[in-house]
Amino acid sequence: MTHDELKAMLAEASKVFVLTDANVAMYWLPELEHWLGCEQAVEVVVKAGERYKTLGTANRVWKTLLKQEADRQSVLVNLGGGTVTDLGGFVASCYQRGIRFVNVPTTLLAMVDAAIGGKNGVDLAGCKNQIGTFAEPVEVLVNPIFLSTLSDRELLSGIAEMVKCGFIADEDLVDVTVDNYEQYILRAGRIKKDIVEQDFRDRNKRHVLNFGHTLGHAMEAFSLTTDTPLTHGEAVALGMWCALWLSVRQCGLHEEVLMDYTPKMKMLTEQTVMPWEEMDVDAVMRLLAYDKKRCDGHSGFVLIKAIEKPLVDQQVDEALVRESLVELLKSLNE
Ligand SMILES: NC(=O)c1ccc[n+]([C@@H]2O[C@H](COP(=O)([O-])OP(=O)(O)OC[C@H]3O[C@@H](n4cnc5c(N)ncnc54)[C@H](O)[C@@H]3O)[C@@H](O)[C@H]2O)c1
């Protein structure tokens, strides 16, 4: 859809709503409305952060839609990072059994990952994305201008997901850095889009996108119990190191790949505020087991036998998983 077509679609909608969070609203809400010619839109601003990606927030947005008489001809524009696009996609796909929504990602992570692929949802009782839907936005508008106000730490978080795309599908992306990421945004998004097109409902092929996420999620969950949480991308960067370490042990991956990645992993986590001594291996292992049992529908790890040669649903011995974490911490402290 061209920019003009999108503007025309919004002009014809019975009502336009723009959902965003308080940080993004401050920087970009008027600009977006001007850009899309929807200055009359109803603005819905929620609190920023994963803590608010909940049914409670969704409920408040639904009530606003109802009060403002949103109907099936209305459109919801989600302006923000992955928390806003996940929440907004969910809200739109349930309201009156589904209204149209547009994603306008404002973080790098959302531009290359979260805003694409039609998975929407909110967290429940400490488990991420437990309530959700599969529903695609009518359009994803990517404009790197939004990144001009993003912190370096959040930028690195998105770069980690781009590096992940590199390991599973496109070697060039393994070398993305803060200096060259812009030229690879569309390419990384395209990789996700192509994989999703082969398995929209996440039954098999889409599992590959979880490279680095199995242990990454457990470390992220652990960090959320401290005062110094990791960003999603930092956790994925650490999880990828473990996945590569396991791939060397179990799938014949050349050790050089792991050695080359080690300085990159340090670069991707250089703004982390959590002291590494705080990472409790036993607690992470417990969270991993808990996650597998309660939160995660997938079995096993995604490993690689070479760059661009992923293997999904790999079973790994618990002792080896533990060892990978111990080795990760050693390497971080070197
Ligand atoms: N649906 C999917 O396929 C998918 C994939 C990956 C991640 N996700 C989800 O995405 C979420 C993480 O997304 P995220 O990393 O974008 O985090 P986020 O949406 O929480 O944004 C991070 C922070 O940056 C701020 N921010 C956003 N854009 C900004 C801008 N342009 N300038 C200044 N500040 C800005 C936000 O207010 C927030 O404080 C998680 O909930 C994760 O589960 C979903």
The ligand as an ORCA input file, in Angstrom:
! r2SCAN-3c Opt
* xyz 0 1
  N       4.746    -10.146     17.943
  C       5.961    -10.543     17.689
  O       6.202    -11.287     16.738
  C       7.081    -10.056     18.567
  C       8.417    -10.301     18.200
  C       9.434     -9.795     19.020
  C       9.120     -9.075     20.172
  N       7.808     -8.871     20.486
  C       7.436     -8.108     21.698
  O       7.941     -6.797     21.557
  C       8.092     -6.234     22.851
  C       9.417     -5.512     22.925
  O       9.384     -4.468     21.972
  P      10.392     -3.232     22.017
  O      11.763     -3.743     22.253
  O      10.103     -2.412     20.831
  O      10.003     -2.528     23.408
  P       8.993     -1.355     23.809
  O       7.832     -1.260     22.916
  O       8.707     -1.588     25.254
  O       9.891     -0.063     23.634
  C      11.052      0.099     24.420
  C      11.094      1.497     25.035
  O      11.385      2.450     24.036
  C      10.400      3.489     24.059
  N      10.300      3.954     22.682
  C       9.707      3.329     21.631
  N       9.932      4.001     20.502
  C      10.657      5.083     20.825
  C      11.219      6.151     20.071
  N      11.122      6.213     18.736
  N      11.904      7.111     20.736
  C      12.059      7.046     22.079
  N      11.574      6.049     22.835
  C      10.888      5.076     22.217
  C       9.169      2.868     24.638
  O       8.317      3.828     25.190
  C       9.774      1.924     25.673
  O      10.047      2.622     26.855
  C       7.985     -7.371     23.846
  O       6.723     -7.301     24.471
  C       8.060     -8.617     22.967
  O       7.351     -9.695     23.508
  C       6.795     -9.341     19.710
*
